[in-house]
Amino acid sequence: MHDPFDLTTVLFALLAIFVVWKLRSVLGSRTGNERPPLDPFQGPRANGDADAKAAGNRPAAAEDGKIIRLPGAANDPSVQLVRRNNDPDRWKVLAEPGSKAWSGLDAIAAADPAFAGKPFLDGVWAAYEMIITAFARGDTKTLKPLLAKDVYDSFTQAIAERERRGERIETTFVSIEKAIAEDAQLRGRTAQITLRIVSKLITATYERNGTVIEGAPGKVVDMVDVWTFARDTDSRDPNWRLVATEAGH
């Protein structure tokens, strides 16, 4: 008959007790009063939440679905604006230093810290090509989101009259040579920038019978346009719209 308390049994029992104690010390024990895991998309919990009270004035990670930027962070718009205003060449891609447009661009950037010269100019070049070619095709669907209502109405009226006469335009966009801001203003919360745009196009207008009545197929011509773009700086829509046009001289 074996002794139930032989040395091997005692050693295994002691080892089991040690393992249980170690796990308990590391993982803790559950009492039934634990809070559910924190939902990172919720704000502080209801009144009586000790964690929320203990937070005091610490910056929240998120509240009402908005990201709270840390002061001084690299992506903080206020820091970007300070750096931009200290840069003597901040608007060189868009305007002449010391010009009226230069100071207007500063005012626009103060109202909209995300505004920057190069991205704006890239957008203008893309919009200019889209508007020129869409107008020639009579593509009002493409034009509508790019134009203010009165400009859109004027363009669609010109397209309708052209179609009534049986005329058509063939336009090939070649390049934009230069786009320089002649004026920039902040009117209330609306930013407006007027640019003189120098471009190269191939364009010809044809009668119903195919006769060329304006322009010349295959001939590159220089075009000068003065276009004004505007945007509400309070709007979440980042797009600028064409609000006025005139031929340049």
Backbone hydrogen bonds, N-H to C=O, Kabsch-Sander energy under -0.5 kcal/mol:
donor,donor_aa,acceptor,acceptor_aa,energy
6,D,3,D,-1.2
10,V,6,D,-1.7
11,L,7,L,-2.3
12,F,8,T,-2.3
13,A,9,T,-2.1
14,L,10,V,-2.4
15,L,11,L,-2.3
16,A,12,F,-2.4
17,I,13,A,-2.2
18,F,14,L,-2.1
19,V,15,L,-2.3
20,V,16,A,-2.3
21,W,17,I,-2.3
22,K,18,F,-2.4
23,L,19,V,-2.4
24,R,20,V,-2.1
25,S,21,W,-2.0
26,V,22,K,-1.7
27,L,23,L,-2.9
28,G,24,R,-1.7
42,Q,39,D,-2.0
49,D,46,A,-1.3
50,A,48,G,-0.8
53,K,49,D,-1.9
54,A,50,A,-2.6
55,A,51,D,-1.2
56,G,52,A,-0.5
56,G,53,K,-1.2
58,R,55,A,-2.2
63,E,66,K,-1.4
66,K,63,E,-1.8
68,I,61,A,-1.1
69,R,67,I,-0.7
73,A,70,L,-2.3
76,D,73,A,-1.8
79,V,76,D,-0.8
80,Q,76,D,-2.2
81,L,77,P,-2.5
82,V,78,S,-1.9
83,R,79,V,-2.4
84,R,80,Q,-2.4
85,N,81,L,-2.7
86,N,82,V,-1.2
87,D,84,R,-1.4
90,R,87,D,-1.7
92,K,89,D,-1.4
94,L,91,W,-2.3
95,A,91,W,-2.9
99,S,96,E,-2.0
103,S,99,S,-1.5
104,G,100,K,-1.9
105,L,101,A,-2.3
106,D,102,W,-1.6
107,A,103,S,-1.8
108,I,104,G,-2.1
109,A,105,L,-2.4
110,A,106,D,-1.9
111,A,107,A,-1.5
112,D,108,I,-2.2
115,F,112,D,-2.4
120,F,116,A,-1.6
121,L,117,G,-2.6
122,D,118,K,-2.6
123,G,119,P,-2.0
124,V,120,F,-2.3
125,W,121,L,-2.4
126,A,122,D,-2.0
127,A,123,G,-2.7
128,Y,124,V,-2.9
129,E,125,W,-1.9
130,M,126,A,-2.1
131,I,127,A,-2.9
132,I,128,Y,-2.6
133,T,129,E,-2.3
134,A,130,M,-2.4
135,F,131,I,-2.4
136,A,132,I,-1.7
137,R,133,T,-1.8
138,G,134,A,-1.2
139,D,134,A,-2.8
140,T,138,G,-1.4
143,L,139,D,-1.4
144,K,140,T,-2.1
146,L,143,L,-1.5
147,L,143,L,-1.0
147,L,144,K,-0.8
148,A,242,L,-2.8
152,Y,148,A,-2.9
153,D,149,K,-2.7
154,S,150,D,-1.9
155,F,151,V,-2.5
156,T,152,Y,-2.8
157,Q,153,D,-1.9
158,A,154,S,-2.0
159,I,155,F,-2.3
160,A,156,T,-2.3
161,E,157,Q,-2.4
162,R,158,A,-2.1
163,E,159,I,-2.4
164,R,160,A,-2.2
165,R,161,E,-1.8
166,G,162,R,-0.5
166,G,163,E,-0.8
167,E,162,R,-2.3
168,R,206,Y,-1.9
169,I,136,A,-0.7
170,E,204,A,-2.6
171,T,169,I,-0.5
172,T,202,I,-3.3
173,F,171,T,-0.5
174,V,200,K,-2.3
175,S,200,K,-1.6
177,E,175,S,-0.6
177,E,198,V,-2.5
178,K,198,V,-1.7
180,I,196,R,-1.8
181,A,94,L,-3.6
182,E,194,T,-2.8
183,D,194,T,-1.5
185,Q,192,Q,-2.8
187,R,185,Q,-0.6
187,R,190,T,-3.0
188,G,186,L,-0.8
189,R,187,R,-0.6
190,T,187,R,-2.4
191,A,189,R,-0.6
191,A,231,R,-2.9
192,Q,185,Q,-2.8
193,I,229,F,-2.6
194,T,183,D,-2.7
195,L,193,I,-0.5
195,L,227,W,-3.2
196,R,180,I,-2.6
197,I,195,L,-0.7
197,I,225,D,-3.4
198,V,178,K,-3.1
198,V,196,R,-0.5
199,S,197,I,-0.6
199,S,223,M,-2.6
200,K,175,S,-2.9
201,L,221,V,-2.4
202,I,172,T,-2.4
203,T,201,L,-0.5
203,T,219,K,-0.5
204,A,170,E,-1.9
205,T,214,E,-3.0
206,Y,168,R,-3.1
207,E,211,T,-2.9
210,G,207,E,-1.9
213,I,205,T,-2.8
213,I,211,T,-0.5
214,E,205,T,-1.2
216,A,203,T,-1.6
219,K,216,A,-1.6
220,V,218,G,-0.6
221,V,201,L,-3.2
223,M,199,S,-2.9
225,D,197,I,-2.5
226,V,246,E,-3.1
227,W,195,L,-2.2
227,W,225,D,-0.6
228,T,244,A,-2.6
229,F,193,I,-2.7
230,A,241,R,-2.4
231,R,191,A,-2.0
233,T,189,R,-2.9
233,T,231,R,-0.7
235,S,232,D,-1.5
241,R,230,A,-2.4
242,L,146,L,-2.7
243,V,228,T,-3.1
243,V,241,R,-0.5
244,A,228,T,-1.2
246,E,226,V,-1.3
248,G,224,V,-2.7
